[in-house]
Amino acid sequence: MAHRLVGEALVLEQDVLWTGALRDDVPGNPAFRGAWLRMAAMLHQNGRPVVLCGTVAPQELEPLPERVFFSDVHYLALVADNETLRRRLRARPAWREWDEPRIEEMIEFNLWIRGQVESIDTTDARLDDVVTAVENWVRARIGSDLATLHDSSARSRSS
């Protein structure tokens, strides 16, 4: 996805900052989520839409004070059937720490999130098809922002 949206939207993966300093024992991890919202807001001030990737639910972002920095936040879940998700999580490297209790927690989240936000089922989908579906979903939501960005960019180059 990132390679297709480069030059248009900034695509960021939240787990890159998932460190002990940002973890907290409060449900929803508000310190971590708030830090990402502040970062996304600063990046968005440069006139480019921000796509933040990671496991998060609307209930974890919407009540945060930093949410006021955005007029719209759109949520998309990539989901799979239970056995496919278990297999994928077990195949991750050991340092990612996907033990059985954590896998079962993710299975529960996977089932729950489907009823909360739009989703794309990746169970039998090819990677390229998922990337295209996500790209289309993003473009449908930030298309007007991108058109404005390209128009102003083109005017700047012609001046």
C-alpha positions in Angstrom: 0.0 0.0 0.0 2.7 2.5 1.0 4.4 2.4 -2.4 1.2 3.2 -4.3 0.3 6.2 -2.0 3.8 7.7 -1.7 3.7 11.3 -2.8 0.1 11.6 -1.9 -0.6 10.3 1.6 1.8 9.5 4.4 1.4 5.9 5.5 2.6 5.1 9.0 2.7 1.9 11.1 1.9 2.6 14.7 3.8 -0.5 16.1 7.1 1.2 15.3 6.6 3.2 18.5 5.1 0.4 20.6 7.8 0.6 23.3 7.7 0.2 27.0 7.8 4.0 27.4 4.5 4.4 25.6 2.7 1.3 27.0 0.4 1.9 29.9 -1.9 -0.3 31.9 -4.9 1.9 31.1 -7.4 0.3 28.8 -7.0 1.6 25.2 -3.5 2.8 25.9 -4.4 6.5 25.7 -0.8 7.8 26.1 0.3 5.7 23.1 -2.8 6.6 21.0 -2.6 10.3 21.9 1.1 10.4 20.9 0.2 9.0 17.4 -2.7 11.4 17.0 -0.4 14.3 17.8 2.2 13.0 15.4 -0.4 12.5 12.6 -1.7 16.0 13.2 1.7 17.5 12.9 2.4 15.6 9.7 -1.0 16.5 8.3 -0.2 20.2 8.7 2.1 19.8 5.7 -1.0 19.3 3.6 -0.8 15.6 3.1 -3.4 13.0 4.4 -2.1 10.6 7.0 -2.9 6.9 7.0 -2.1 5.3 10.3 -1.9 1.5 10.3 -2.2 -0.7 13.4 -4.6 -2.5 15.7 -7.0 0.1 17.1 -10.7 0.6 17.7 -12.6 3.8 17.4 -13.3 3.7 21.1 -9.6 4.1 21.7 -9.2 7.3 19.6 -12.5 9.1 19.6 -12.5 10.2 23.3 -8.9 11.5 23.3 -8.3 15.2 23.5 -6.0 15.0 20.4 -9.0 13.8 18.3 -10.0 17.5 17.8 -7.1 17.9 15.4 -9.0 16.0 12.7 -12.3 16.7 11.0 -12.6 13.1 10.0 -11.1 9.8 11.0 -11.9 6.7 9.0 -11.5 3.1 10.2 -10.9 0.0 8.1 -10.2 -3.5 9.5 -8.4 -6.2 7.7 -9.9 -9.4 9.0 -9.7 -13.2 8.4 -11.4 -16.3 9.5 -10.3 -17.6 12.9 -8.1 -20.5 11.6 -6.4 -18.4 9.0 -5.7 -15.7 11.6 -4.3 -18.2 14.1 -2.0 -19.7 11.4 -0.8 -16.2 10.4 -0.1 -15.1 14.0 1.7 -18.4 14.9 3.9 -18.0 11.8 5.3 -14.6 13.0 8.8 -14.5 14.4 9.2 -15.4 18.1 10.3 -11.9 19.0 6.8 -10.7 18.2 5.6 -12.7 21.2 2.4 -14.2 19.8 1.7 -16.8 22.4 -1.7 -18.7 22.5 -3.4 -16.4 25.0 -2.5 -13.4 22.9 -3.6 -15.1 19.7 -7.0 -15.9 21.3 -7.3 -12.3 22.4 -6.8 -11.3 18.8 -9.3 -13.8 17.6 -11.9 -12.2 19.9 -10.9 -8.7 18.6 -11.1 -9.9 15.0 -14.7 -11.1 15.5 -15.7 -8.0 17.5 -14.2 -5.4 15.1 -16.2 -6.6 12.1 -19.3 -5.2 13.6 -17.7 -1.8 14.5 -16.0 -0.6 11.3 -15.8 -1.3 7.6 -13.7 -4.4 6.9 -12.0 -6.3 4.1 -11.8 -10.1 4.6 -8.3 -11.3 3.7 -8.9 -15.0 4.3 -8.6 -16.1 0.7 -7.5 -12.9 -0.9 -4.2 -12.5 -2.7 -1.9 -9.8 -1.2 -2.1 -7.7 -4.4 -5.9 -7.8 -4.2 -5.9 -6.7 -0.6 -3.4 -3.9 -1.4 -5.6 -2.7 -4.2 -8.8 -2.9 -2.1 -7.1 -0.9 0.7 -5.8 1.7 -1.8 -9.2 2.1 -3.3 -10.8 2.5 0.2 -8.2 5.1 1.2 -8.5 7.0 -2.1 -12.3 7.1 -1.8 -12.0 8.8 1.6 -9.2 11.2 0.9 -9.7 11.7 -2.8 -10.8 15.3 -2.5 -7.8 16.1 -0.2 -5.5 14.6 -2.8 -7.1 16.5 -5.7 -6.6 19.7 -3.8 -3.1 18.8 -3.0 -2.3 18.0 -6.6 -4.0 21.2 -7.9 -2.0 23.4 -5.5 1.2 21.6 -6.2 0.7 22.0 -9.9 0.0 25.7 -9.5 3.2 26.1 -7.4 5.3 24.4 -10.1 3.9 26.6 -12.9 4.4 29.9 -11.0 
